[in-house]
């Protein structure tokens, strides 16, 4: 398989795994749930796109069109992760709170028909800017390490 794809996918997987450790540090409890959740520290989206961009830059050079594509694509993904998706999660939190308040009020007014949803809206969708930054830094170092490892293997083959 393409080394750039493998680098990006493995960076995503490692970043998701790191969320177990950060969850333990924050909550004091071990849980595997963060592996399957969006949001959290570090951003696996950022790690994936940053590792790909840095891997391509290390192999093709910073002036190559493939590097430009990877950097622009990665920038959009990271902006979306800490912008639109984070704000969507904040809106979901407000809607869930509003629904709880309406439920409380409806108990005082029997004529007000209120049916509570079975599931609340998902609130943890995006990332705080620091989570995106840490994911991007992890991805950059991981992508550069992957490119360097590939160079070493190539040098051994040629020797």
Secondary structure, 3 states (H helix, E strand, C coil): CCHHHHHHHHHHHHHHHHHHHHHHHHHCCCCCHHHHCCCCCCCHHHHHHHHHHHHHHHHHCCCCHHHHHHHHHHHHHHHHHHCHHHHHHHHHHHHHHHHHHHHHHHHHCCCCCCCCCCCCCCCCCCCCHHHHHHHHHHHHHHHHHHHHHHHHHHHHHHC
